[in-house]
Amino acid sequence: MHSETIAPSAPAVLLKNVEQAARNLHGVIYETLLQQNLGLSAAYDATIYLKREDL
């Protein structure tokens, strides 16, 4: 049987980079709302929200 140890890699996305991107995009992009979809929620017996980009 062959086994090897795999060392954890660095995170693909660093928090400081996300925060910098948010600062760079401030005033350029805008927050859009989530809207609960009652039909899908009932069909899957779960609370399902859709990200509305058309509002």
TILUMMAR-828506 format. One record per residue (C-alpha): x, y, z; residue number from 1; residue in one letter. Coordinates in steps of 0.05 Angstrom, whole numbers. Each point is the difference from the previous one (the first is absolute). Layout:
// residues N
<r xx="X" yy="Y" zz="Z" kollum="NUM" mipa="A"/>
...
END
This chain:
// residues 55
<r xx="0" yy="0" zz="0" kollum="1" mipa="M"/>
<r xx="27" yy="68" zz="-19" kollum="2" mipa="H"/>
<r xx="-13" yy="61" zz="42" kollum="3" mipa="S"/>
<r xx="26" yy="71" zz="-2" kollum="4" mipa="E"/>
<r xx="-9" yy="62" zz="40" kollum="5" mipa="T"/>
<r xx="-27" yy="61" zz="-35" kollum="6" mipa="I"/>
<r xx="16" yy="66" zz="31" kollum="7" mipa="A"/>
<r xx="-56" yy="52" zz="2" kollum="8" mipa="P"/>
<r xx="6" yy="53" zz="-53" kollum="9" mipa="S"/>
<r xx="-7" yy="75" zz="9" kollum="10" mipa="A"/>
<r xx="-72" yy="25" zz="-3" kollum="11" mipa="P"/>
<r xx="-22" yy="14" zz="-71" kollum="12" mipa="A"/>
<r xx="-33" yy="65" zz="21" kollum="13" mipa="V"/>
<r xx="27" yy="44" zz="56" kollum="14" mipa="L"/>
<r xx="-46" yy="45" zz="40" kollum="15" mipa="L"/>
<r xx="44" yy="60" zz="-11" kollum="16" mipa="K"/>
<r xx="-7" yy="-9" zz="-75" kollum="17" mipa="N"/>
<r xx="-76" yy="-4" zz="5" kollum="18" mipa="V"/>
<r xx="-2" yy="62" zz="43" kollum="19" mipa="E"/>
<r xx="45" yy="37" zz="-50" kollum="20" mipa="Q"/>
<r xx="-45" yy="-22" zz="-58" kollum="21" mipa="A"/>
<r xx="-61" yy="26" zz="38" kollum="22" mipa="A"/>
<r xx="34" yy="68" zz="9" kollum="23" mipa="R"/>
<r xx="20" yy="2" zz="-74" kollum="24" mipa="N"/>
<r xx="-72" yy="-15" zz="-22" kollum="25" mipa="L"/>
<r xx="-35" yy="47" zz="48" kollum="26" mipa="H"/>
<r xx="-47" yy="44" zz="-40" kollum="27" mipa="G"/>
<r xx="9" yy="-42" zz="-62" kollum="28" mipa="V"/>
<r xx="-42" yy="-60" zz="18" kollum="29" mipa="I"/>
<r xx="-62" yy="-2" zz="42" kollum="30" mipa="Y"/>
<r xx="-31" yy="-50" zz="48" kollum="31" mipa="E"/>
<r xx="-60" yy="-38" zz="-27" kollum="32" mipa="T"/>
<r xx="-52" yy="-33" zz="44" kollum="33" mipa="L"/>
<r xx="-15" yy="-73" zz="11" kollum="34" mipa="L"/>
<r xx="-73" yy="-20" zz="-8" kollum="35" mipa="Q"/>
<r xx="-31" yy="-63" zz="28" kollum="36" mipa="Q"/>
<r xx="-31" yy="-43" zz="-54" kollum="37" mipa="N"/>
<r xx="-62" yy="-32" zz="31" kollum="38" mipa="L"/>
<r xx="-10" yy="-50" zz="-57" kollum="39" mipa="G"/>
<r xx="70" yy="-28" zz="3" kollum="40" mipa="L"/>
<r xx="-1" yy="2" zz="76" kollum="41" mipa="S"/>
<r xx="-64" yy="-42" zz="1" kollum="42" mipa="A"/>
<r xx="25" yy="-48" zz="-54" kollum="43" mipa="A"/>
<r xx="65" yy="-16" zz="37" kollum="44" mipa="Y"/>
<r xx="-26" yy="9" zz="71" kollum="45" mipa="D"/>
<r xx="54" yy="51" zz="13" kollum="46" mipa="A"/>
<r xx="7" yy="75" zz="4" kollum="47" mipa="T"/>
<r xx="27" yy="21" zz="-68" kollum="48" mipa="I"/>
<r xx="22" yy="70" zz="-18" kollum="49" mipa="Y"/>
<r xx="16" yy="26" zz="-69" kollum="50" mipa="L"/>
<r xx="50" yy="55" zz="-15" kollum="51" mipa="K"/>
<r xx="-40" yy="50" zz="-41" kollum="52" mipa="R"/>
<r xx="44" yy="35" zz="-50" kollum="53" mipa="E"/>
<r xx="-59" yy="27" zz="-40" kollum="54" mipa="D"/>
<r xx="-25" yy="50" zz="51" kollum="55" mipa="L"/>
END
